[in-house]
């Protein structure tokens, strides 16, 4: 019987045949991405939260909907997006970072095409991911297509000059340098005192005890952060020269179904599949003094300045026809099985003009999630420490009417990146 060759024998006989396989393994280990690895924007299975299970509908309806630009098949859909048990993230193989900066990792693209569809660039895969270089070949032909923000100059695509005030947040512009182009509109909430939470026996026990909270004046984004707004932040951090969607999405490692980032035509959808750390970093970039709202600020704003009401618009029950994006019957997202563009239901706005405070996506708050205290508080910031961050507002996915009450509380692990987790920003006045 012929003896098997050992790895050492193979190395001695044909080192040139072994080296490519070794290099490929090392490349995958260094990058953290495999051909089937979850997206760095997050996986639908990441959410771990504590909540009242009665707000969620049973079963899954998430097989249909928008497909991500990298061709997600929907195998990792939002079927477990709202797990109500506490614990650690359960997404097999997910790589969730918990640093203070947004996830800007690149895909080594070892088994994927890096073609961004732009005839003016040469596209190659390297150890650091997809590389797009302006081509020396002429792009002054009918077949060549420059990115929407690029122009042909001397046979190459270059970014046009960025002018503050042109309504476009350029790659070199920031909210601090050009607020008119880059900063989202904010609603102003006056200082005031209100009874936060619910009376014992009303709603969930997580809302008890009701207690007085006094807040200073602050501002809150009128809309949930959109794909367009988050894309400007993403491009700025990645030093992308041209802000075309094709170039931006080339750096994302495998988009799953229902993550909105990079989907053509979805720029006004709320950004989702972002964790608490990404949301926190964006808010610090997006506004001077920007931050995530506290849970108390969020409830105060969602009750139109602390009014005694259950929804931003009053006490009338929400409907898909009028007020919010949620699961009204048997299909999530009011039948779309996805998010909707922000502010699609203006009748559901607060008195201050903030939209989608109920439904569309759950919104991250700055607080560690913890129990309430009965004593009056001033500008509370939540628990001193914890394992979960607070989320508010309900969402499009399998959340029914009880989960849209603005006093309702929810939470998730800060590294969770879910198809119905988004956010908006605040700042102190």
C-alpha positions in Angstrom: 0.0 0.0 0.0 1.4 3.4 -0.9 2.0 5.7 2.1 0.3 9.1 2.2 2.5 12.1 1.6 2.9 14.4 4.6 2.6 18.2 4.3 6.4 18.4 4.7 6.9 15.9 1.8 4.6 18.1 -0.4 6.5 21.2 0.6 9.9 19.6 -0.3 8.6 18.2 -3.6 6.5 21.2 -4.9 6.6 24.3 -2.7 5.3 26.3 -5.6 2.1 24.3 -5.6 1.5 24.7 -1.8 2.2 28.4 -1.5 -1.0 29.7 -3.3 -3.2 27.7 -0.9 -1.3 28.9 2.1 -1.6 32.5 0.9 -5.3 32.2 0.3 -5.9 30.8 3.9 -3.8 33.6 5.4 -5.7 36.2 3.4 -9.1 35.0 4.7 -7.8 34.8 8.2 -6.5 38.4 8.1 -9.5 39.9 6.5 -12.2 38.2 8.6 -14.3 37.7 5.5 -15.0 34.5 3.7 -17.1 34.0 0.6 -20.1 33.4 2.9 -19.2 35.8 5.7 -21.8 38.2 7.1 -21.7 41.8 6.1 -19.7 44.3 8.1 -22.8 46.4 8.1 -24.4 43.7 10.2 -26.5 40.6 10.2 -30.2 40.4 10.8 -29.7 37.8 13.5 -27.6 40.0 15.8 -30.3 41.5 18.0 -30.6 40.4 21.6 -33.1 42.4 23.6 -35.4 42.5 26.6 -39.0 43.4 25.9 -42.6 42.5 26.2 -43.1 39.6 23.7 -46.7 40.6 23.2 -45.8 43.4 20.8 -44.3 41.0 18.2 -46.2 38.9 15.8 -45.3 35.3 15.4 -43.8 33.7 12.3 -41.7 35.1 9.6 -42.7 37.1 6.5 -39.2 38.3 5.6 -38.6 36.2 2.5 -39.4 39.0 0.1 -38.1 42.6 -0.2 -35.2 44.6 -1.5 -32.1 42.7 -2.3 -28.7 44.2 -1.3 -26.2 45.2 -3.9 -24.0 42.2 -3.3 -26.8 39.8 -4.1 -27.9 38.7 -0.6 -30.2 35.8 -0.9 -32.3 36.4 2.2 -31.0 33.3 4.0 -30.2 35.5 7.0 -33.4 37.4 6.9 -35.0 39.1 9.9 -36.8 36.0 11.2 -35.0 36.4 14.5 -34.7 40.1 14.5 -36.6 40.7 17.7 -35.5 38.0 20.1 -36.9 39.0 23.5 -34.5 37.0 25.6 -31.5 38.6 27.2 -28.0 37.3 26.4 -25.2 37.6 23.9 -25.5 38.0 20.1 -26.4 34.7 18.5 -25.5 35.4 14.9 -23.2 32.5 13.8 -20.0 33.9 12.4 -20.9 37.5 12.7 -18.0 39.9 13.3 -19.4 42.8 15.4 -16.8 45.4 16.4 -17.3 47.4 19.5 -14.9 50.2 19.0 -16.1 53.8 19.0 -15.7 54.3 15.2 -18.1 53.1 12.5 -17.2 49.9 10.8 -15.1 50.7 7.7 -13.5 47.3 7.1 -13.1 46.3 3.5 -13.7 43.1 1.7 -10.6 41.3 0.4 -12.8 40.2 -2.5 -10.9 37.0 -2.9 -13.8 35.4 -4.7 -15.9 38.3 -5.7 -15.9 40.7 -8.6 -14.7 44.3 -7.9 -16.2 45.7 -11.0 -18.1 48.8 -9.9 -19.8 49.3 -13.2 -17.8 52.5 -13.9 -16.1 52.4 -17.3 -13.7 55.1 -16.2 -12.0 53.1 -13.5 -9.7 50.1 -13.4 -10.9 47.7 -10.8 -8.6 45.2 -9.0 -8.7 43.1 -5.8 -5.9 43.5 -3.3 -5.2 42.4 0.2 -6.9 45.6 1.4 -10.0 45.1 -0.7 -11.3 46.5 -3.9 -9.2 49.2 -5.5 -10.7 51.6 -8.1 -8.2 53.7 -10.0 -9.0 56.3 -12.6 -8.2 54.8 -16.0 -5.7 56.4 -18.3 -7.9 55.3 -21.2 -10.1 58.0 -22.6 -13.5 58.2 -21.0 -14.8 60.7 -23.6 -16.7 58.0 -25.4 -20.3 57.1 -25.5 -19.6 53.8 -23.8 -17.9 55.3 -20.8 -20.0 56.3 -17.8 -18.5 58.4 -15.0 -20.1 58.3 -11.5 -22.9 60.8 -11.0 -20.6 63.1 -9.1 -17.6 62.7 -11.5 -16.7 64.4 -14.8 -14.3 63.5 -17.6 -11.2 65.7 -17.5 -8.2 64.8 -19.8 -9.4 61.3 -20.4 -10.0 60.4 -16.7 -12.9 60.7 -14.3 -12.3 63.3 -11.5 -14.6 64.6 -8.8 -16.1 68.0 -9.6 -15.2 71.0 -7.4 -17.2 71.0 -4.2 -19.1 74.2 -3.4 -20.8 74.8 0.0 -24.4 75.7 -0.6 -24.9 73.6 -3.7 -27.2 71.2 -1.8 -24.8 68.3 -2.1 -22.6 67.1 0.8 -19.3 66.5 -0.9 -16.7 64.0 0.1 -14.4 66.7 1.6 -17.3 68.6 3.3 -18.6 67.9 6.8 -21.5 69.3 8.8 -19.0 71.5 10.6 -17.6 72.9 7.4 -20.8 73.2 5.5 -23.9 72.8 7.6 -26.3 73.9 4.8 -25.3 70.9 2.6 -24.5 68.2 5.2 -26.5 68.8 8.4 -29.9 67.3 8.9 -32.8 69.5 10.0 -33.6 69.3 13.8 -36.7 70.0 15.9 -36.3 72.1 19.0 -37.8 70.9 22.3 -38.2 73.4 25.1 -37.1 72.7 28.6 -39.8 71.1 30.7 -41.0 68.5 33.3 -43.1 65.5 32.5 -44.2 62.1 34.0 -42.0 59.5 32.3 -43.2 56.0 32.0 -46.6 54.5 32.8 -48.7 54.1 35.9 -48.4 50.6 37.5 -50.6 48.2 35.7 -50.5 50.1 32.4 -48.3 48.8 29.6 -45.3 46.7 30.5 -43.7 46.5 33.9 -40.5 47.9 32.3 -42.3 51.2 32.1 -42.9 51.3 35.9 -42.7 53.2 38.2 -43.8 56.4 36.6 -41.6 59.3 37.7 -41.1 63.0 37.2 -38.2 64.0 34.9 -37.0 67.5 34.2 -35.1 68.2 31.0 -33.2 71.1 29.6 -33.9 72.4 26.1 -32.5 70.2 23.3 -32.8 69.5 19.6 -33.6 66.2 17.9 -33.3 65.2 14.2 -36.6 65.6 12.5 -36.1 62.3 10.6 -34.4 59.0 11.2 -30.9 59.2 9.8 -31.2 58.3 6.1 -29.0 56.2 3.8 -28.0 59.4 2.1 -26.9 61.1 5.3 -25.1 58.0 6.6 -23.5 57.5 3.1 -21.9 61.0 3.3 -20.4 60.1 6.7 -19.2 56.7 5.4 -17.6 58.2 2.3 -15.9 60.9 4.3 -14.3 58.4 6.6 -13.2 56.2 3.8 -11.6 59.1 1.9 -13.7 58.2 -1.2 -12.9 60.6 -4.0 -16.2 60.3 -5.8 -19.4 59.9 -3.8 -21.2 57.6 -6.3 -23.2 54.8 -4.7 -21.3 52.2 -6.8 -17.9 53.3 -5.3 -19.3 53.5 -1.8 -20.9 50.0 -1.8 -17.8 48.4 -3.2 -16.3 48.5 0.2 -19.1 46.5 1.9 -18.5 42.8 2.6 -21.6 41.1 1.3 -24.9 42.9 1.8 -27.7 40.8 3.2 -31.3 41.1 2.1 -33.1 44.1 3.6 -30.1 46.2 4.6 -30.8 49.6 3.0 -27.2 50.9 2.5 -26.1 50.8 -1.1 -29.4 49.9 -2.6 -30.0 52.0 -5.7 -32.9 54.4 -5.2 -33.1 53.9 -1.4 -31.2 57.0 -0.4 -34.2 58.4 1.5 -34.9 55.2 3.4 -33.7 55.1 7.0 -30.3 53.6 7.5 -30.5 50.2 9.2 -28.2 47.3 10.1 -26.1 49.7 12.2 -25.0 49.1 15.7 -24.9 51.5 18.7 -21.2 52.3 18.1 -21.8 53.3 14.5 -24.8 55.4 15.5 -22.9 57.2 18.3 -20.0 58.0 16.0 -22.2 59.3 13.2 -24.0 61.7 15.6 -20.7 63.1 16.8 -19.8 63.8 13.2 -23.2 64.9 11.9 -23.8 67.9 14.3 -21.6 70.2 16.4 -22.3 68.8 19.8 -24.2 65.9 18.3 -24.9 62.7 20.3 -27.6 60.0 20.6 -30.7 61.2 22.6 -31.2 59.9 26.1 -34.2 57.7 26.6 -35.9 60.5 28.6 -35.3 63.0 25.8 -36.6 60.5 23.2 -39.9 59.9 25.2 -40.3 63.6 25.9 -40.0 64.4 22.1 -42.2 61.4 21.1 -44.9 62.7 23.4 -44.7 66.1 21.6 -43.0 67.8 24.6 -44.1 65.5 27.4 -47.9 65.6 26.8 -50.1 63.0 28.4 -50.6 61.0 25.2 -49.7 57.6 23.9 -48.4 58.5 20.4 -46.7 61.5 18.8 -50.0 62.6 17.2 -52.3 61.9 20.2 -54.2 58.9 21.5 -55.8 57.6 18.3 -54.6 54.0 17.5 -52.0 53.9 14.7 -52.9 52.6 11.3 -50.8 52.0 8.2 -53.2 54.2 6.2 -52.5 57.2 8.3 -49.8 57.2 11.0 -47.0 54.7 11.0 -45.0 51.9 9.3 -45.4 48.6 11.3 -47.1 45.2 11.1 -50.8 46.0 10.9 -52.1 42.7 9.6 -50.1 39.7 8.3 -47.3 41.5 6.4 -44.6 43.6 8.0 -43.9 47.1 6.8 -47.5 47.9 6.0 -47.4 45.3 3.3 -44.0 46.3 1.8 -42.0 43.9 4.0 -39.4 46.5 4.4 -38.8 50.1 5.7 -40.4 53.0 3.9 -38.8 56.4 3.0 -38.6 58.6 6.0 -41.6 60.9 6.7 -43.9 58.8 4.5 -46.7 59.3 7.1 -46.7 63.0 8.0 -50.0 62.7 9.9 -47.9 60.7 12.5 -45.5 63.6 13.1 -45.0 65.2 16.6 -46.1 68.7 17.3 -42.5 69.8 16.7 -42.4 68.2 13.2 -40.4 65.0 14.0 -41.6 62.1 11.9 -41.4 58.3 12.3 -41.0 58.4 16.1 -43.2 55.4 16.0 -42.5 52.6 13.4 -40.1 52.3 10.5 -37.0 51.4 12.6 -36.2 51.1 16.3 -34.0 54.0 17.4 -30.9 53.7 19.5 -30.7 55.8 22.6 -27.5 56.7 24.5 -28.6 55.0 27.8 -27.6 51.6 29.2 -30.9 49.8 29.7 -32.0 49.5 33.3 -35.0 49.8 35.6 -36.7 53.1 36.5 -36.4 54.8 39.9 -39.5 56.5 41.5 -37.6 59.6 42.6 -37.7 62.7 40.5 -34.7 63.2 38.2 -33.1 66.0 36.2 -31.6 65.2 32.8 -31.2 61.5 33.6 -28.8 59.4 31.4 -29.9 55.9 32.3 -28.2 53.1 34.2 -24.6 53.6 35.2 -23.6 50.4 33.3 -25.2 47.4 31.6 -25.0 44.9 28.8 -27.9 46.3 26.6 -28.5 49.8 25.1 -32.0 51.3 25.0 -34.1 51.3 21.9 -37.4 53.1 21.3 -40.2 53.6 18.8 -41.1 50.2 17.3 -40.4 49.2 13.8 -41.6 47.9 10.4 -40.8 44.3 11.3 -43.3 42.2 13.2 -44.1 45.0 15.7 -47.8 45.4 16.3 -49.8 48.3 17.8 -48.7 47.8 21.5 -45.1 48.2 20.5 -45.7 51.6 19.0 -46.7 53.2 22.3 -44.1 55.9 22.9 -43.7 54.8 26.6 -42.8 51.2 25.5 -39.2 50.2 26.1 -36.9 47.8 24.2 -33.2 47.1 24.2 -30.4 45.4 22.3 -26.8 44.5 22.7 -24.7 47.5 21.5 -23.0 45.4 18.8 -26.4 44.3 17.3 -26.9 45.3 13.7 -30.4 44.6 12.8 -32.6 45.1 9.7 -35.0 47.2 11.9 -32.4 49.1 14.1 -31.7 52.7 13.1 -31.4 56.0 14.9 -31.6 59.8 15.0 -29.4 62.4 16.7 -29.8 65.0 19.4 -27.8 67.9 20.9 -28.1 70.1 24.0 -29.1 73.7 23.6 
